[in-house]
Every structure is written in structure tokens, then in C-alpha cells.
């Protein structure tokens, strides 16, 4: 009879301990699930932020590419303008020198003739 009481007492203690362990395990799992949800939320936020940063970076690069192309067009236009100005100056010099050249050629022809 004493042994049975002893075994029941021990069984009750073990059942209580098992119940406590299960409750701790459940609480630990709930805490871990909460942390997992928190980390997922933070991961989602960071992914969204990275996506936004990438989009801003892409837009910035496109804007810079546009500015580069605009400057290249302007440089090309100015180079073309400079060629025209240079050619006009050459024509001006030739026009100014032309009467002198004609006069020189005429004198050579007259003196040989």
C-alpha cells in the first residue's frame, strides 16, 4: 500500500513536470513564432526599401544618361558651328586677299606679255 502511494505520488509529480515542460515548450514555440513573424516583417520592409533604392538608382542613372546625351548633342552642335565659323573666316581671308592675288597675277601677265 505504501509503495502504491509512493508510485502515485511520483507519477503525479512526473505528470506535473511533463505538463510544465509542455507549457514551457509551447510558450517557447509561441515566442519563436513571434520572433519569426517579426523577422519576416523586417525582411519584407528591407526588401521594399532595397527595391525603392534600386528604382531611385535606376531613375538617377537614366537622368544622368539623358544629361550626358544632351551634353554630347550640344558639344556636337558647337563643334559643327565652330567648323562653319572657321570656314567663314577662311572665306573672308580669301575674299580680302583675292583682289591682291588678282592684281599680282595681272602684273605678272603684263610684265611677261
Backbone as CSV, one residue per row, in Angstrom:
resi,resn,N_x,N_y,N_z,CA_x,CA_y,CA_z,C_x,C_y,C_z
1,UNK,0.819,-1.194,0.000,0.000,0.000,0.000,0.864,1.259,0.000
2,UNK,1.926,1.256,0.781,2.849,2.389,0.834,3.560,2.584,-0.489
3,UNK,3.892,1.479,-1.132,4.573,1.554,-2.436,3.645,2.149,-3.478
4,UNK,2.391,1.769,-3.465,1.420,2.280,-4.436,1.275,3.778,-4.262
5,UNK,1.172,4.222,-2.998,1.056,5.656,-2.712,2.309,6.399,-3.188
6,UNK,3.444,5.777,-2.943,4.712,6.359,-3.367,4.757,6.466,-4.894
7,UNK,4.339,5.418,-5.579,4.329,5.411,-7.048,3.333,6.423,-7.595
8,UNK,2.166,6.534,-6.971,1.171,7.523,-7.407,1.709,8.932,-7.240
9,UNK,2.342,9.153,-6.124,2.919,10.464,-5.854,3.990,10.798,-6.887
10,UNK,4.825,9.816,-7.150,5.882,10.025,-8.137,5.271,10.238,-9.531
11,UNK,4.247,9.461,-9.866,3.554,9.595,-11.145,2.930,10.985,-11.254
12,UNK,2.293,11.429,-10.193,1.681,12.767,-10.193,2.740,13.851,-10.408
13,UNK,3.870,13.693,-9.703,4.973,14.658,-9.855,5.471,14.678,-11.289
14,UNK,5.656,13.479,-11.850,6.152,13.384,-13.229,5.142,13.960,-14.216
15,UNK,3.860,13.719,-13.984,2.837,14.286,-14.862,2.832,15.810,-14.773
16,UNK,2.969,16.336,-13.558,3.042,17.794,-13.371,4.274,18.366,-14.079
17,UNK,5.388,17.667,-13.919,6.623,18.112,-14.569,6.474,18.072,-16.087
18,UNK,5.886,16.987,-16.609,5.649,16.886,-18.052,4.730,18.007,-18.535
19,UNK,3.682,18.283,-17.729,2.749,19.354,-18.078,3.480,20.704,-18.111
20,UNK,4.323,20.951,-17.090,5.094,22.190,-17.027,6.037,22.292,-18.231
21,UNK,6.719,21.168,-18.566,7.650,21.143,-19.699,6.895,21.426,-20.994
22,UNK,5.714,20.819,-21.162,4.908,21.052,-22.366,4.485,22.517,-22.465
23,UNK,4.088,23.105,-21.319,3.692,24.513,-21.307,4.888,25.415,-21.647
24,UNK,6.060,25.108,-21.081,7.264,25.882,-21.402,7.616,25.750,-22.883
25,UNK,7.478,24.496,-23.373,7.762,24.235,-24.777,6.803,25.036,-25.667
26,UNK,5.527,25.030,-25.292,4.519,25.768,-26.054,4.816,27.272,-26.018
27,UNK,5.157,27.784,-24.839,5.478,29.207,-24.698,6.720,29.554,-25.523
28,UNK,7.713,28.670,-25.489,8.942,28.893,-26.247,8.644,28.909,-27.750
29,UNK,7.806,27.957,-28.189,7.425,27.914,-29.607,6.656,29.166,-30.015
30,UNK,5.753,29.627,-29.144,4.998,30.848,-29.444,5.932,32.053,-29.521
31,UNK,6.897,32.088,-28.598,7.872,33.182,-28.613,8.699,33.128,-29.899
32,UNK,9.126,31.937,-30.293,9.904,31.784,-31.528,9.067,32.166,-32.746
33,UNK,7.787,31.755,-32.744,6.902,32.124,-33.845,6.772,33.641,-33.940
34,UNK,6.671,34.289,-32.777,6.599,35.750,-32.751,7.858,36.381,-33.325
35,UNK,9.002,35.847,-32.934,10.269,36.365,-33.464,10.358,36.128,-34.969
36,UNK,9.909,34.948,-35.416,9.926,34.637,-36.852,9.059,35.652,-37.604
37,UNK,7.870,35.928,-37.088,6.972,36.899,-37.723,7.617,38.283,-37.747
38,UNK,8.259,38.644,-36.650,8.935,39.930,-36.550,10.060,40.018,-37.590
39,UNK,10.840,38.941,-37.702,11.935,38.925,-38.671,11.418,38.943,-40.101
40,UNK,10.316,38.236,-40.349,9.714,38.253,-41.694,9.263,39.659,-42.048
41,UNK,8.634,40.317,-41.082,8.163,41.688,-41.302,9.338,42.618,-41.602
42,UNK,10.397,42.482,-40.814,11.590,43.313,-41.017,12.231,43.005,-42.373
43,UNK,12.274,41.713,-42.739,12.826,41.311,-44.035,12.004,41.922,-45.167
44,UNK,10.687,41.868,-45.047,9.816,42.461,-46.072,10.060,43.965,-46.194
45,UNK,10.182,44.640,-45.045,10.451,46.086,-45.056,11.773,46.389,-45.751
46,UNK,12.808,45.595,-45.408,14.125,45.807,-46.009,14.106,45.519,-47.507
47,UNK,13.382,44.489,-47.911,13.268,44.192,-49.342,12.579,45.337,-50.075
48,UNK,11.532,45.891,-49.476,10.832,47.033,-50.080,11.757,48.246,-50.179
49,UNK,12.517,48.470,-49.109,13.452,49.597,-49.109,14.532,49.402,-50.171
50,UNK,15.057,48.178,-50.287,16.059,47.889,-51.320,15.482,48.096,-52.712
51,UNK,14.237,47.672,-52.901,13.573,47.843,-54.197,13.440,49.331,-54.520
52,UNK,13.022,50.124,-53.530,12.874,51.573,-53.721,14.218,52.205,-54.056
53,UNK,15.258,51.792,-53.334,16.600,52.338,-53.582,17.063,51.989,-54.989
54,UNK,16.834,50.753,-55.411,17.214,50.331,-56.766,16.464,51.143,-57.822
55,UNK,15.169,51.386,-57.583,14.380,52.177,-58.527,14.896,53.614,-58.588
56,UNK,15.219,54.183,-57.431,15.775,55.537,-57.399,17.123,55.577,-58.126
57,UNK,17.932,54.551,-57.890,19.243,54.468,-58.542,19.075,54.380,-60.056
58,UNK,18.127,53.559,-60.494,17.870,53.402,-61.927,17.397,54.726,-62.531
59,UNK,16.479,55.396,-61.840,15.974,56.684,-62.323,17.102,57.713,-62.387
60,UNK,17.962,57.706,-61.385,19.097,58.630,-61.358,20.048,58.356,-62.517
61,UNK,20.313,57.070,-62.766,21.206,56.705,-63.874,20.594,57.110,-65.213
62,UNK,19.280,56.906,-65.366,18.607,57.309,-66.600,18.675,58.815,-66.779
63,UNK,18.483,59.547,-65.689,18.560,61.009,-65.749,19.975,61.441,-66.141
64,UNK,20.973,60.814,-65.542,22.362,61.148,-65.872,22.679,60.801,-67.325
65,UNK,22.191,59.633,-67.774,22.403,59.259,-69.176,21.772,60.289,-70.103
66,UNK,20.569,60.754,-69.737,19.897,61.787,-70.534,20.707,63.070,-70.571
67,UNK,21.247,63.451,-69.422,22.062,64.669,-69.370,23.333,64.504,-70.200
68,UNK,23.941,63.317,-70.130,25.152,63.059,-70.916,24.843,63.177,-72.402
69,UNK,23.732,62.554,-72.819,23.353,62.620,-74.233,23.080,64.058,-74.658
70,UNK,22.424,64.822,-73.777,22.124,66.226,-74.077,23.427,67.019,-74.239
71,UNK,24.383,66.792,-73.360,25.663,67.489,-73.449,26.427,67.068,-74.703
72,UNK,26.363,65.771,-75.028,27.046,65.310,-76.241,26.452,65.954,-77.481
73,UNK,25.124,66.108,-77.530,24.473,66.779,-78.657,24.914,68.238,-78.730
74,UNK,24.962,68.874,-77.559,25.382,70.283,-77.518,26.822,70.433,-77.988
75,UNK,27.693,69.527,-77.557,29.096,69.559,-77.984,29.186,69.364,-79.492
76,UNK,28.425,68.422,-80.017,28.433,68.160,-81.455,27.953,69.392,-82.222
77,UNK,26.887,70.019,-81.717,26.362,71.232,-82.361,27.403,72.348,-82.349
78,UNK,28.055,72.525,-81.209,29.070,73.588,-81.100,30.279,73.306,-81.993
79,UNK,30.679,72.031,-82.073,31.785,71.682,-82.956,31.419,71.987,-84.409
80,UNK,30.189,71.673,-84.797,29.725,71.963,-86.161,29.710,73.477,-86.403
81,UNK,29.206,74.217,-85.405,29.197,75.683,-85.509,30.617,76.221,-85.664
82,UNK,31.542,75.678,-84.881,32.932,76.132,-84.960,33.527,75.870,-86.339
83,UNK,33.193,74.726,-86.944,33.684,74.426,-88.289,33.142,75.443,-89.294
84,UNK,31.860,75.777,-89.153,31.260,76.773,-90.052,31.934,78.129,-89.872
85,UNK,32.152,78.526,-88.623,32.812,79.815,-88.350,34.224,79.814,-88.928
86,UNK,34.948,78.715,-88.741,36.311,78.626,-89.275,36.295,78.738,-90.799
87,UNK,35.351,78.022,-91.439,35.248,78.077,-92.897,34.903,79.499,-93.352
88,UNK,34.006,80.172,-92.648,33.639,81.561,-92.988,34.846,82.486,-92.850
89,UNK,35.638,82.267,-91.832,36.844,83.092,-91.663,37.824,82.864,-92.810
90,UNK,37.970,81.596,-93.212,38.842,81.304,-94.360,38.329,81.989,-95.617
91,UNK,37.011,81.936,-95.821,36.425,82.616,-96.979,36.648,84.120,-96.901
92,UNK,36.512,84.666,-95.695,36.732,86.106,-95.511,38.175,86.470,-95.850
93,UNK,39.114,85.678,-95.359,40.534,85.933,-95.644,40.781,85.828,-97.151
94,UNK,40.202,84.785,-97.753,40.373,84.620,-99.196,39.753,85.796,-99.944
95,UNK,38.561,86.250,-99.515,37.891,87.373,-100.178,38.711,88.651,-100.034
96,UNK,39.319,88.830,-98.862,40.136,90.026,-98.649,41.428,89.963,-99.472
97,UNK,41.973,88.767,-99.618,43.222,88.605,-100.355,43.010,88.478,-101.869
98,UNK,41.791,88.162,-102.270,41.535,87.905,-103.681,41.930,89.076,-104.588
99,UNK,41.534,90.318,-104.243,41.943,91.438,-105.136,43.470,91.574,-105.233
100,UNK,44.149,91.331,-104.128,45.610,91.425,-104.133,46.188,90.330,-105.028
101,UNK,45.632,89.127,-104.906,46.108,87.998,-105.735,45.845,88.278,-107.209
102,UNK,44.622,88.771,-107.524,44.278,89.086,-108.926,45.213,90.172,-109.461
103,UNK,45.425,91.181,-108.652,46.325,92.268,-109.068,47.734,91.733,-109.307
104,UNK,48.220,90.867,-108.430,49.562,90.280,-108.559,49.661,89.463,-109.857
105,UNK,48.632,88.622,-110.112,48.627,87.793,-111.323,48.590,88.678,-112.567
106,UNK,47.797,89.726,-112.529,47.706,90.642,-113.671,49.055,91.296,-113.951
107,UNK,49.763,91.707,-112.902,51.080,92.341,-113.083,52.064,91.354,-113.684
108,UNK,52.002,90.095,-113.240,52.885,89.075,-113.800,52.592,88.862,-115.266
109,UNK,51.302,88.824,-115.595,50.901,88.619,-117.004,51.325,89.820,-117.844
110,UNK,51.133,91.016,-117.317,51.505,92.220,-118.063,53.004,92.304,-118.287
111,UNK,53.766,91.960,-117.269,55.219,92.062,-117.383,55.785,90.976,-118.308
112,UNK,55.123,89.903,-118.452,55.635,88.855,-119.334,55.132,89.063,-120.777
113,UNK,54.122,89.836,-120.882,53.481,89.991,-122.158,53.948,91.050,-123.000
